[in-house]
Amino acid sequence: MSRFPLAGLVAALSLGLLAGHSQAAELSLVRYGPAGQEKPGLVDAQGQVHDLSAHIADITPDVLSDESLEAIAAIPLADLPVVQGNPRLGVPLTGIGKIIAVGFNYVNHAAEMQVELPTEPLIFMKATSALTGPFDDVIQPRNGHKLDYESELVVVIGKRAQYVAEADVWEYIAGYTVGHDVSERAFQRERGGQFTKGKSADTFAPVGPHLVTRDSIEDVQNLAVWSEVNGEMRQQGNTADMVFGVAKIVSHLSEFMTLYPGDIIFTGTPAGVGDGMVPPVYLKPGDVVRLGIEGLDEQRQTIVAPR
């Protein structure tokens, strides 16, 4: 018998789901606690975090299947203790295999950066070592002096995807979260090579706070995307302005690499980044960045000097 009672629920639900159309539960999941010691949690309609650790060990790729998410949704809320206090929230899933990102994917951002609109999604990678919690500090890297912010919708893959048609993409998506694609523009453009070295420093990928399952979002291509620095609004966009929408991005990526449960995709950022201002305005230690996506909550980070 499994250590966690979720396994029995998954088995029972799987039999029912095989007979009909598979749906993802409407859930908002988090991981809470000190870095490296996070526990799984579920957020209720009032914003309270409930402890899931009696039912699942953690929010891992195995938990992202429709069957597992439905099993979690079937647990009576009264059986889940409320987490007291105001615990730190970490990245809302662990075991992320790949961080894939799309560049210049908003019309107005491409314009402010003075680049032509891509004819296919422009793809780069971020190192998984860049992952950090949504309220943790962002560390300015050594020799970095052009630090920038980018608020992004992040897609979380829930099912192995290879050569997936656009019409079928949705069943491969577990849900969505907020991502901050922190960038060091000098590393990105002045040090040779591809974007990756300017996107991958430690703490350059704050993700969370919530992993919101796909059926919780009515229209992923109509969500407000925003950011502010030190209380000044910088980015005010909408996912409707994407050059390539979520379905196109996931389908396109699945042509070139197999996507696995737990892989995440940063889908691009709207206009308003510091590098696009005249003159450019970059982040410095002490600055506070807030950013968010409609329906997915928000993040807040303080920029700190190199350690």
N, C-alpha and C positions, 0 to 999 in steps of 0.2 A: 504494500500500500504506500502511496506517496506520502511524504511528510506533510504536504500541504493539501487541505481538503478541496482545493480548486480542481484538482485532477479529475475527481469524480464528476463534478459539475460539467467540466469540459467534455468528458466522454458522453454524458447524457445529452448535452446540447448538440454535440457533433452529429448524433443520429438524426435529430430533428432538422438541423441545418442542411444535411445532405439531401433531404427530401424537398427542400424549397430554396428560395432565393436567399443567399447569404447576406446578412446585414451586420453592420458594426454597431455595437451599443453606443449610447450617448453617455460618454464619461469624460471627466476631467481628472487626470492622474498627475501626481507629483511624487517627488522623492525628497524627504525632509531629514534634517539632522546634520551633524558635522561632516565636513568633506571626508570622503572615504568610508563613512559609517552611515550613509543614508538608508532610510527605511521607505517602503512603498506606502503611498497614501492616496486617498480619493477625496476630492473636493466636492462638498454638497452645494445645493442651490444657495445657501446662505454664506458660502465662502469658507466654511469650517473644513479643516483637514481631518479625515478619519484614517486610523491606522489599518493598513491591509496586511501587516506582517504575519498575522496568524493564518493567512490564506495563500499568500505568495511570498517567496523569499525576497524578490526584488522585481522591479519593472525591467525585464530583459527582453531580447528579441522573441523569445518563446511566448511571452505574454501578449504579443501584438497581433496574433491571429484573431479573426472574427470570433472563433469559438471561445477562445480564452477571454476576450473582452466581454462577450455575452455572459460568460460564467461569472465574471467579476460583477457585472451589472445585476446578476441574479442574487447576490449576497444581500440579505436584509441590512439596511443601513443601521438598524438598531444593534446589529451584531458587531459593528465596527466602532471601536472606542474613538472618541474625539481627542485629538492631539491638543494638549494644553500649551498655553504660552504662545510664543511667536518664533517657532524654530526656523533656522536657515533652510531655504529651499535650494536644492541642487539641480543639476541637469535631470529632466524628468524621465530619462531612461538610461540604462547602463548597457555596455556591450555594443556600443556603436561601432560598426565596422568601417564605414566610409563616410566622409563629409565631402559632398560634391556641391559645387556652387556654380551659379549662372551669372555671367557678367553682362552689363549694359542691357538689362532686360526690361527697363522702363524707358519709354520714348523720351521723356523729359530729362532723365538722367544721362542718356546717351548724348543728348543735345548739350547739356551743361559741361560734359566732359569732352565735347567737340570730337565725337567719333561717329562714324556712320552706323546706322542700325544694322545689327547682324542679320544675315540671311538664314543662319541656323543658330541654335543656342550656343553661346560661347561658354565653354566649360573649363573650370579649373578645380583644383582640390585644396582643401584645408587639412592640415595635420590633425589627427584625433587628439594629440597632446595639447592642442589649443583649447579643448573643451573646458568650460568652467561654469559655475552656477550663475543664475541670472542677476544676483545681487552681490556677487563677489567683486573685488577690485579688479580693474584691468591694469596690467603692469606695462608701462612704457618700456620697450626693449632697449638694451644698450645700443647706442649709436643711432637710435630711432628719433627722428625730429619732425616727421610729417604724419603724425598719428591721426586717423580719421575714423568716422562712425558710419554705419550703414544698417538701417532697420530692415529686417527681411522676414517674410513668411517662410517657414521651414516645413517641408513635407517629410513625414516619417513613413518609411516603407514597412508594411506588415506581412508581406508575402513575397516569396521568390519571384522575381520578374525578369523575363528574358524575351525579347521580340514581342512586346505587348502592343496591341493596337490602341490608338487613342480612346476609342469607345469603351475599351475594357479596363482602362487604367484604374478606375476608382476602386475596384475590388482588391487592388494591390496596395492601397494606401491605408495605413492604420489610423493616421490622424495628422494633426498639425500642431506647431508650436511657434514661438517667437525666437528669432536668431539675431544676434548682433555680429555682423561680419566686420569685425575690427580690422583696419588696414593700416599698414605702414607704407605710405605712398613712395617714399624714397627707395625702400627695399623692393617695392613692386615694380617700379619703372626705371630706376636709375642704377640698379645693381645687376642687370643682365638676366637672361632666362625668362621664365614664365611668371605668372601672378603668384604662384604658390608661396614663394619665400616672403612676400609682403603680406601674406594672409595667415601665417601659421605660427607666429610666436605664442608662447604660453599666455593663456587667458584671452586669446584673440577670437574665441568662439563661445561667448556666453549663449546658453540655450535654455529656454524655459520662460516662465516657471511651470506652466501647465502643458501637458500633452492632452490635447482635446481630440477625441475620436472624430472620424470624418463625418458621421451622421449628425454630429452636433452643429456642424456648420452648414447653413442652408445654401450659400453660394460663395465658394472659395474665391471666385473671380469678382467679388464685390465687397472687399474688406478694406477699411481705412488702415493706412500704414503711416506711422508718424515717429518723429524723434525730436528731442529738445536737448540743448546744452546749457547748463547753468540757468535753467528756467526759460530760455529763449527758444521758441519753436523754430525748428530748422527744416524738417521734412514733413510734408503733408501730402500724401499720395493715396492711391487706391490700387488694389490688385487688378482692377479693370484695365489699368494702363500698361499691363505687362505686354511686351512684344510677343512672347511665347507664354501661353497659359500653362497651368499645372499639368493638364492632360498631355499637351505637346511635349513638355519637358520630360516627364516620366517615360513616355513612349520613346522619345528620341534617345534618352540615356540607355534604355534597355536594348537598343541596337548595338551599342558599343561596349557594354559591360553588363554582367548580371547583377541585378540589385537584390540584396538580401534583407530579410527582416532586421530592423535596427539601423539600416543605412538612412542617412538624412540628407536632404537636398535644400540648400539655401537658394531661393528663387529670384534673387535680384533686389535692387533697392530703388526707390524713386529719387527725384531731384532733391537737392538741399544739402548735400554733403559738403564738408568743409573745403575739400579740394576744388569744388566747383564755384566757390565764392570768389569775388574779385575785390581785393586780392584774396588768395586762399587763407583760411583760418583753421589751423590745426589744433588738436587737443593737447593739453599740457597737464602736468601733475596738479591735482586739486580740482580739476574740472569734473562736473557731475553730468552724466548722460542718462536720460530717461528715454525709453522707446517702447513701442508696443504695436500690436495688431488688434483690430476690432474683433471681439469675441475670444481672444486668446490671452488677455491680460497684458502686463507690461513688465519691463525690467528696469533696473537702476544700477549704475556702476559709477564708482569714483576712480579716476585715473591716478595712478601712483607712480613714483619715480622708480627707475630700475633698481633691482635688488642685487 
